[in-house]
Amino acid sequence: MQTVYLQPSQINQGPLVLVNAAHPYQASQIPDLKKIQNEQMQTRAAMALQQILMQTDRIFCVSGYRSHATQQALYEDCIKERGIQTAANYVALPGCSEHETGLAMDLALKGSDIDLICPHFQEDPLCDWFSREAVRHGFIRRYQAKDQEVTGIAAEPWHFRYVGHPHAALMERYGWCLENYHRILAQHDLYDPLIYVEEGWVYEIFLVRLTRPTSLSLRDAAAYMLSGNNIDGVVVTVRRRA
């Protein structure tokens, strides 16, 4: 048995944090950042993205980590230059942007005109290839047209969000956006985990709601990962041999 200790402070940390208008980003410290091209991301996300970009020289990183002040300026500039409707559709409110987590990157095809709000990343076989590779490396295409009523953001084929493995693969398989994924996880606890099987591994995924420090015992876990959901608890992912 392994004992895992959890603190309420972990709710706002990790690759699965949900950041949107209903759940502003609560972390008080600048994340650990690593440079990728001319942008920055959280180190784990940057290393995963770099593994994909090493395979092509045609993809450009447009916008990664943004401070709260940078997001505020971008939002205000977008309203002035393009109007409130464009800002509402494509620019998250300051404090509610995934870019402030360091887990998101906007991409463009090299050779295209770079638009900081809506960079061009579609209608090219390379974009389809990247989307497939992204899932393998723990990224999701965060904002899709089918999910706009849930996410509150219009389709952004250029915006990729790191959530890690196996979560990206699971969300891709069932067509879940991050909001819906967390709704699913909220239905699963230690005694009734969400099960995902892949290549000889079994993943057990569940939510531990936290109002005070707590601990839990895991049986025979080969490995486990923790991530806050930025709502009410910590998502535990346990990996075992099938």
N, C-alpha and C positions, 0 to 999 in steps of 0.2 A: 504493500500500500504506500502511496505517496500522499503527503499532506500538503495542501496548497492554501496559502494564506492570502486573503483578499482584503483590500482597504477601499473605502468609498472614494478616495482620491483617484483610484484607477478607472473610475467611470468615464473620465474625460480623456483617457489616453489609449492609444493603440490604433491599428490600421482599420478597424471596423467602426470607428466613431461616425455617427450620423450627424451631419451638419447641414442644416437648412433653416428656413425662416422660423420654424417651430422649435428648433433645437440649435441655438447659437453655440459657437465653439467656446468652450469654457476653460480651456487650458490657459494657464497664466504665464508659462514659460515658452520662449522661442524653441521650436523643435530642433533636434539634432539634424543639421543640414549637410548635404553633399552637392557639389557643383556638377551639373550635367549640361554640356554645351555652355550656353551663357546663362542658364537658369539654375535654380536650386530646388531640391526636394529632400524629404526625410531620407536618411542614408539608405535604409532598406529598400525603399521605393526607387531611389535613384539607381541603385545597383541592379535592380530587376529591369528597369527601363533600359539601362545601358546594355544589358545582354541582348535586347532586341535591336537597338540602334546600331550595334556593332555589325549587323548583317546588311545594312543599307546606308547609303550616304544621301538619300533623297528626302529624309524626314528632319524637320527643324523643330526644336523646342521653342515655343513662343512665349509661354508664361507658366511658371511653376509656383514656388512659394511667394506669397505676398504678405506683407505686414498688414495689420489692421489699417494703418494710415494710408498705405498704398491702395487697399481695397476701397477705402472711403473716397480717395481722389478719383479712382477709376469710375466709381459709381456716379459721382457728381459730374465728371467730365462727359460721361455717356449721356446723362440727362440733358446737359447743355448742347451737345453736338448732335444727338440723334433722337432725343425726346424720351419722355418717361416710359412709353410703351416698350421701346427697345430695351431700355435699362431693366424694366420689370421682367422681360422675357429672357434676357441673356446675361445679366449681371446680378449676382447675389447681393443682398444687402450687406453692408459692412458688419462683420461679426458672424455672418451666416454663410460665408464662402468657404468651400473646400480648399481653396488656394491658401487660406490662412493656416491650414493644418500641415502643409508641406506634402500632402499625399496625392495631389492632383497635378496634371500637366496638360496644357493645351498644345496641340501639335499642328503643323502645317507642312504641306509639300514644298520642298525647295523649288524655287522658280516661280512660285505663285506670289501675288501681291499679299503682303502680310497685313492682315487686319487683326488688331489686338483684341477686338470684341468677338468677331466671327471669322477666325482663320479658316482657310480653305483646306479641308481634309476629307474629301469624298470624291466619288466619280472617277476613281483610279484603282486598278487592281492592287496597287501597293497598299491602299487604305484597307482593303478587305484582308490582305495578308497580315497587316499589322494587327487588326482586330482579333484575328485568330491567335497570333503569337501572344498578344497582350493577355488573353485569358490564361494561357499556359504559364505566364510569368506573374500572375496574381492581379491583373488589372481588369477593370470593367469599363465599358463605354457607359458612362454614368447617366447621361441624359438622352433618352430616346423618345421619339414622338409618341409612342404608345403609352408612355408613362407620364406625360406632361401634367395630367390632372392630379397625379400623386406627388410628383417632385416639385411642381410649381415652376419648372424651368423648361423652356422650349428645347426642341431637339438640338443637341450640340455634338455632332459627329467628331469633333476635334478634341473633346474633353475626356480624358481618361483618368480614372481614380484607382489607386492601389488599395486593395483590400486583403491581399495575400491569398495563399493556397490553403485549403481547397475551396475557399469561399467564392472566388471568381468563377471557378469551374461549376460549382453548384448553382450559382445565380444564372450563369449562361445556360445551363442545361434546362432549367425550369422557367427562364424568362423573367426572373424576379429583379426589380430594381432594388436599390439598397433599402429604401423605406419598407417595401414589402418583405424583404428578407428579414428585417428586424421584427416585423409583425409575426412572421413564421417562428423565429427563434424565441419570441416571447411566450410561445405555447409549449416550449420544451425546457425541462429541468434535468437535474442530475439523474433522476430515475426514469425519465422518458426522453432521451436525447434524440435529436435529429441525426439520422444515420446516412452517411455517404460512403460508398465503396468505390475504390479506384486502384487498379494495378497492384493488387495484393495487400492493400491497406484498407482498414476500416476507420472512418472518422466519426467520432461522437461529438456533437455540437449542442451546447445548451446554455441557457442564461441563468446567472446567479444574481438575483436582485439584492442590492446592498443599501442598508441604512446605517450600518455600523460594521466594524471589522468582524470578519468571520473566517472560517476555515472549512475545507471539505477534503474528503479522502478519495483518492483515485486508485483503482485497482489495476495493477499490472500495466500501467501506461508506458508505452515506448517513448512517448513525448507528449507534451501538452503546450498549448499556446493560450495566452490571455489577451483580451482586448476589451476595453470599455465600449459601451454603445452610445455614450453621451446622452443617455436618457435616464436610466435607473439602475444599471448593473454592469456586470462583466460577462462577456461571452467566453466560455471555456471550450477549447477545441482539443480533444484527446485523439491521438493516433495510435492504433494498434495493428499488429499483423492480422490479416484475415484468417 
